[in-house]
Amino acid sequence: MLNNVQSGTMKEDKSPVLEVSHLHVARSNSLVIEDANFTIQQGDYVGLVGPNGGGKTSLLLALLNLLPRTKGTIRLFGQDIESFSRWEKVAYVPQDAISFDPHFPLSVRELVALGRVNRGNIGRALKGGDWDAVDESLDFMGLSDVANRRIGQLSGGQKQRVFVAKALVRKPEIIFLDEPVVGVDARTQEKFYKKLSDLNVAKGITILLVTHDLTAVFCRMSKVMCINRWANLAEITEGLEPEKVLRKAYGEHFHFVFHKHECERVFEDE
């Protein structure tokens, strides 16, 4: 498997986290996802790619039960999404997460701590264990040195990591991210994808990420899902030819070129 160098334990026990069968999704009376069928396993790191308007965000929202489906089933952790209640196991970082007033008064640590708030503790002061989780999340995302800064003082790349830390502090088992590095430079993007790889490998968290960075997908992730109304999932292995997979979404004339990337392409033995 490409780059993720996953542990033997994770490889031995990869149970389904997300199961999708004959899913149809419509927006404004137009079908945007048609007959999607796929299974995401525990520990997968999946890049969702495809042309603009192809349905990537719509699919992500449907998987989170934020957008109604017209047909089909979605199962999270073996349970139908309509009756699924353990949403603390699921985290979501939307596309516009860092779009807020730069004078927002909270510090980085305080903002990340909001990830520990749930229906059971609203209005109560966070406990020591909550703050320990906040500090652990900040440390893992490399943000301990800016923990007391106002969120508006950070760079775009740092803000992105803050919102992942806010999601991570809930101890989720799966994270959905929608184009999390829009508007940041290539070097910052690579650092961000490296952090997600560390998160996937070290903590075994399943990640689904919408992105236009095809090189990052084939360099760092374990699976790629090509979406352009139809969804096609493929495992990224040493023998996979990216162009053959990507043409299912981008068309027969698509040509794929790797840009310079700092990650190391490491495959596990068969």
C-alpha positions in Angstrom: 0.0 0.0 0.0 1.3 3.4 -1.0 3.3 5.4 1.6 1.1 4.8 4.6 3.4 2.0 6.0 0.5 0.9 8.2 1.1 -1.2 11.2 0.6 -5.0 11.2 -2.2 -4.7 13.7 -4.1 -2.3 11.6 -3.6 -4.5 8.5 -4.9 -7.6 10.3 -8.1 -6.0 11.5 -9.6 -3.7 8.9 -13.3 -3.7 9.5 -15.7 -1.6 7.4 -16.2 1.9 8.7 -18.4 3.2 5.9 -20.6 1.1 3.5 -22.4 2.8 0.6 -24.9 0.9 -1.6 -26.7 2.2 -4.7 -26.5 5.8 -3.4 -28.2 8.6 -5.5 -27.9 12.2 -4.4 -29.7 15.2 -6.0 -29.3 18.9 -5.6 -31.7 21.5 -7.1 -33.6 18.6 -8.7 -30.5 17.5 -10.6 -28.8 14.1 -9.9 -25.2 14.8 -8.8 -24.3 11.3 -7.6 -25.6 8.2 -9.3 -25.5 4.6 -8.0 -22.4 5.0 -5.8 -21.2 1.7 -4.3 -18.1 1.4 -2.2 -16.7 0.4 1.2 -14.2 2.3 3.3 -12.2 0.2 5.7 -10.7 1.1 9.1 -7.4 2.9 8.6 -8.0 3.9 5.0 -6.7 7.3 3.8 -8.9 8.2 0.8 -8.5 11.1 -1.6 -11.7 12.2 -3.3 -10.9 13.8 -6.7 -12.7 14.9 -9.8 -13.6 18.0 -11.8 -15.3 21.0 -10.3 -19.0 20.4 -10.2 -18.5 16.6 -10.3 -20.2 16.0 -6.9 -17.4 15.6 -4.5 -18.8 17.9 -1.8 -22.3 16.7 -2.4 -21.1 13.1 -1.8 -19.3 14.1 1.4 -22.3 15.9 2.8 -24.5 12.9 2.0 -22.1 10.6 3.8 -22.5 12.9 6.9 -26.3 12.9 6.6 -26.2 16.7 5.9 -27.6 16.3 2.4 -30.6 14.0 1.8 -30.3 11.1 -0.6 -32.9 10.1 -3.1 -32.0 6.4 -3.1 -29.6 3.9 -1.6 -28.1 3.2 1.9 -25.3 4.5 3.9 -23.9 2.5 6.9 -21.5 4.0 9.5 -19.8 1.6 11.8 -22.3 -1.1 10.7 -25.4 1.0 11.5 -27.8 2.7 9.1 -27.1 6.4 9.0 -30.7 7.3 9.7 -30.4 5.6 13.1 -26.7 6.3 13.7 -26.2 8.3 17.0 -22.5 7.9 17.8 -21.5 11.1 16.0 -18.6 11.7 18.5 -16.8 9.0 16.4 -17.1 11.3 13.3 -15.3 14.6 12.7 -15.8 17.0 9.8 -13.7 19.9 8.6 -15.6 22.0 6.0 -14.2 23.8 3.1 -14.8 27.3 4.7 -13.5 26.4 8.2 -10.9 29.1 8.3 -13.2 31.8 6.8 -14.0 33.9 9.9 -13.4 37.4 11.3 -9.6 37.8 11.9 -10.4 39.6 15.1 -12.2 36.6 16.5 -11.3 36.8 20.2 -10.5 33.2 21.1 -7.0 31.8 21.5 -5.9 28.7 19.6 -6.2 26.6 22.7 -9.7 27.9 23.5 -10.9 27.3 20.0 -9.6 23.7 20.0 -11.3 23.2 23.4 -14.6 23.8 21.7 -14.2 20.4 20.1 -14.7 18.8 23.6 -18.1 20.5 24.0 -21.1 18.2 23.4 -24.8 17.9 24.4 -23.8 16.3 27.6 -21.6 19.1 28.9 -22.9 22.3 27.4 -22.7 25.1 30.0 -20.2 23.2 32.2 -16.6 24.0 32.7 -14.2 21.6 30.9 -12.4 19.2 33.2 -8.7 18.4 33.5 -9.0 15.4 31.2 -10.6 17.6 28.5 -7.7 20.1 28.7 -5.2 17.2 28.5 -6.9 16.1 25.3 -6.7 19.6 23.9 -3.0 19.9 24.7 -2.3 16.5 23.2 -4.1 17.4 20.0 -2.2 20.7 19.8 1.1 18.9 20.3 0.3 16.3 17.6 -0.5 19.0 15.1 2.6 21.0 15.9 0.7 23.9 17.4 1.8 23.9 21.0 4.0 27.0 20.5 1.1 29.1 19.2 -1.5 27.7 21.7 -2.0 31.1 23.4 -2.1 33.2 20.3 -5.4 34.6 18.9 -6.6 32.5 16.0 -6.6 35.6 13.7 -2.8 36.0 14.2 -2.0 32.6 12.5 -1.1 31.9 8.9 -3.5 30.0 6.6 -1.6 26.7 7.1 -1.6 27.1 10.9 -5.4 27.8 10.9 -6.0 24.6 8.9 -4.1 22.6 11.4 -6.0 24.3 14.3 -9.3 23.1 12.8 -8.0 19.6 12.4 -6.8 19.7 16.0 -10.3 20.8 17.0 -11.7 17.8 15.2 -9.0 15.5 16.6 -9.7 16.5 20.2 -13.0 14.6 20.1 -11.0 11.3 19.6 -12.9 10.5 16.3 -12.4 7.3 14.4 -13.1 8.9 11.0 -12.5 12.4 9.7 -14.0 14.0 6.6 -12.2 17.1 5.1 -13.4 19.2 2.2 -10.5 20.9 0.4 -8.7 21.8 3.6 -5.7 23.5 2.0 -7.4 25.9 -0.5 -5.5 29.2 -0.7 -2.2 28.1 0.9 1.1 27.6 -0.8 2.5 24.3 -2.0 5.1 24.0 0.8 2.4 24.5 3.4 0.1 22.1 1.7 2.8 19.4 1.8 3.4 19.9 5.5 -0.4 19.7 6.1 -0.7 16.4 4.1 2.3 15.0 6.0 0.5 15.8 9.3 -2.6 13.9 8.1 -0.4 11.0 7.1 1.1 10.9 10.6 -2.5 11.1 12.0 -3.6 8.2 9.8 -0.6 6.0 10.6 0.0 6.8 14.3 -3.6 6.8 15.4 -5.3 4.6 12.8 -7.9 7.2 12.1 -9.8 6.8 8.8 -9.6 9.9 6.6 -11.7 11.0 3.6 -10.4 14.1 2.0 -11.6 16.1 -1.0 -8.7 17.6 -2.9 -7.4 18.8 -6.3 -3.8 17.8 -5.4 -3.5 14.6 -7.4 0.2 14.2 -6.6 -0.5 14.2 -2.8 -3.2 11.6 -3.3 -1.0 9.1 -5.2 2.0 9.9 -3.0 0.5 9.7 0.4 -3.0 8.1 0.4 -4.0 4.5 0.4 -7.1 4.8 -1.9 -8.4 7.2 -4.5 -12.1 7.8 -5.3 -12.7 9.5 -8.7 -16.0 11.3 -8.7 -17.9 12.9 -11.6 -21.5 11.9 -11.0 -20.3 8.3 -10.7 -17.9 7.3 -7.9 -15.0 4.9 -8.6 -12.8 3.7 -5.7 -9.4 2.2 -6.3 -6.6 1.0 -4.0 -3.3 2.8 -4.6 -0.7 0.1 -5.1 2.7 0.0 -6.8 1.3 -1.2 -10.1 -1.6 1.2 -10.3 -1.5 3.6 -13.3 -2.9 6.9 -12.2 -4.1 8.0 -15.6 -6.2 4.9 -16.1 -8.0 5.6 -12.8 -8.3 9.4 -13.3 -9.8 9.2 -16.8 -12.9 7.7 -15.2 -13.6 11.2 -13.8 -11.6 13.6 -16.0 -12.1 12.1 -19.4 -10.1 10.1 -21.9 -7.8 13.0 -22.8 -6.6 13.5 -19.3 -2.8 13.5 -18.8 -1.3 13.2 -15.3 2.1 14.7 -14.4 3.7 14.5 -11.0 4.9 17.8 -9.6 7.9 18.0 -7.3 6.9 16.4 -3.9 8.9 15.8 -0.8 7.1 12.7 0.4 8.8 9.3 0.0 6.9 6.6 -2.0 7.1 3.5 0.2 5.2 0.4 -0.5 4.6 -2.6 1.9 5.7 -6.0 0.8 2.8 -8.0 -0.9 
